[in-house]
Amino acid sequence: RHFAIKEEKIVVVVTGPILPKEKTLTIGANKVTVPTHYYKVILDLTPPRKMIGFILPNEGSDKPLAAFAVTVDEVEKATGLDFF
């Protein structure tokens, strides 16, 4: 949000959970699987177009967001999804 406002860019943001291959931890009566990580993929539509991905563990952290930066290909590999 800060990047989009400060730089007056047009950005698309997709975020979601990364679930474990096997249900290792569930919560509630419906046994909802707890994600091990979350991802965020950002596409900057302002020329030249750029993309960046983030994979964040499902736990607290004092690290800066940049510590979790990865390629979009890495997010695609971790999620099985194809972005943009």
C-alpha positions as a LaTeX table, in Angstrom:
\begin{tabular}{lrrr}
\hline
Residue & $x$ (\AA) & $y$ (\AA) & $z$ (\AA) \\
\hline
Arg1 & 0.00 & 0.00 & 0.00 \\
His2 & 2.80 & 2.39 & 0.92 \\
Phe3 & 4.60 & 1.67 & $-2.37$ \\
Ala4 & 1.46 & 2.18 & $-4.45$ \\
Ile5 & 0.60 & 5.49 & $-2.76$ \\
Lys6 & 4.13 & 6.92 & $-2.55$ \\
Glu7 & 5.15 & 6.06 & $-6.08$ \\
Glu8 & 1.68 & 6.60 & $-7.62$ \\
Lys9 & 1.88 & 3.13 & $-9.14$ \\
Ile10 & $-0.85$ & 0.78 & $-10.29$ \\
Val11 & $-0.33$ & $-2.51$ & $-8.48$ \\
Val12 & $-2.15$ & $-5.83$ & $-8.19$ \\
Val13 & $-1.70$ & $-7.80$ & $-4.97$ \\
Val14 & $-2.61$ & $-11.46$ & $-4.48$ \\
Thr15 & $-2.25$ & $-13.09$ & $-1.07$ \\
Gly16 & $-3.17$ & $-16.41$ & 0.45 \\
Pro17 & $-2.15$ & $-19.41$ & 2.54 \\
Ile18 & 0.45 & $-22.07$ & 1.86 \\
Leu19 & $-0.90$ & $-25.30$ & 3.31 \\
Pro20 & 1.25 & $-28.23$ & 4.42 \\
Lys21 & 1.35 & $-31.26$ & 2.13 \\
Glu22 & $-0.17$ & $-33.29$ & 4.98 \\
Lys23 & $-2.64$ & $-31.96$ & 7.56 \\
Thr24 & $-0.24$ & $-31.59$ & 10.46 \\
Leu25 & $-2.18$ & $-29.03$ & 12.49 \\
Thr26 & $-5.91$ & $-28.38$ & 12.41 \\
Ile27 & $-8.23$ & $-26.20$ & 14.45 \\
Gly28 & $-11.93$ & $-26.18$ & 15.31 \\
Ala29 & $-14.68$ & $-28.72$ & 15.04 \\
Asn30 & $-14.33$ & $-28.77$ & 11.24 \\
Lys31 & $-10.59$ & $-29.47$ & 11.51 \\
Val32 & $-9.47$ & $-26.58$ & 9.32 \\
Thr33 & $-5.83$ & $-26.97$ & 8.28 \\
Val34 & $-3.55$ & $-24.27$ & 9.66 \\
Pro35 & $-1.25$ & $-22.76$ & 6.99 \\
Thr36 & 2.48 & $-23.09$ & 7.57 \\
His37 & 3.14 & $-19.90$ & 5.56 \\
Tyr38 & 1.40 & $-17.11$ & 3.71 \\
Tyr39 & 2.32 & $-15.68$ & 0.33 \\
Lys40 & 1.95 & $-12.31$ & $-1.28$ \\
Val41 & 2.59 & $-11.59$ & $-4.96$ \\
Ile42 & 2.76 & $-8.00$ & $-6.18$ \\
Leu43 & 2.54 & $-6.99$ & $-9.83$ \\
Asp44 & 3.47 & $-3.40$ & $-10.70$ \\
Leu45 & 1.55 & $-2.53$ & $-13.88$ \\
Thr46 & 3.44 & 0.73 & $-14.42$ \\
Pro47 & 5.96 & 0.27 & $-17.28$ \\
Pro48 & 8.28 & $-1.46$ & $-17.10$ \\
Arg49 & 6.15 & $-4.11$ & $-15.38$ \\
Lys50 & 7.73 & $-5.75$ & $-12.35$ \\
Met51 & 6.76 & $-8.54$ & $-9.96$ \\
Ile52 & 7.94 & $-9.61$ & $-6.53$ \\
Gly53 & 6.84 & $-12.34$ & $-4.17$ \\
Phe54 & 6.97 & $-12.86$ & $-0.44$ \\
Ile55 & 6.68 & $-16.04$ & 1.61 \\
Leu56 & 6.08 & $-15.41$ & 5.29 \\
Pro57 & 5.97 & $-18.02$ & 8.03 \\
Asn58 & 2.72 & $-18.24$ & 10.00 \\
Glu59 & 4.36 & $-16.88$ & 13.14 \\
Gly60 & 5.49 & $-13.56$ & 14.51 \\
Ser61 & 8.75 & $-12.02$ & 13.35 \\
Asp62 & 10.86 & $-8.93$ & 13.95 \\
Lys63 & 12.53 & $-9.27$ & 10.55 \\
Pro64 & 11.95 & $-6.63$ & 7.88 \\
Leu65 & 9.60 & $-7.54$ & 5.03 \\
Ala66 & 12.57 & $-7.61$ & 2.64 \\
Ala67 & 13.87 & $-10.68$ & 4.49 \\
Phe68 & 10.92 & $-12.65$ & 3.08 \\
Ala69 & 11.23 & $-11.48$ & $-0.53$ \\
Val70 & 11.40 & $-14.27$ & $-3.14$ \\
Thr71 & 10.80 & $-14.59$ & $-6.84$ \\
Val72 & 7.26 & $-15.10$ & $-8.09$ \\
Asp73 & 8.49 & $-18.42$ & $-9.48$ \\
Glu74 & 9.29 & $-19.52$ & $-5.92$ \\
Val75 & 5.78 & $-18.61$ & $-4.77$ \\
Glu76 & 4.33 & $-20.52$ & $-7.73$ \\
Lys77 & 6.40 & $-23.56$ & $-6.84$ \\
Ala78 & 5.32 & $-23.42$ & $-3.19$ \\
Thr79 & 1.61 & $-22.97$ & $-4.00$ \\
Gly80 & 1.15 & $-24.83$ & $-7.27$ \\
Leu81 & $-0.50$ & $-21.67$ & $-8.66$ \\
Asp82 & 0.39 & $-19.70$ & $-11.81$ \\
Phe83 & 0.32 & $-15.94$ & $-11.25$ \\
Phe84 & $-0.17$ & $-13.45$ & $-14.08$ \\
\hline
\end{tabular}
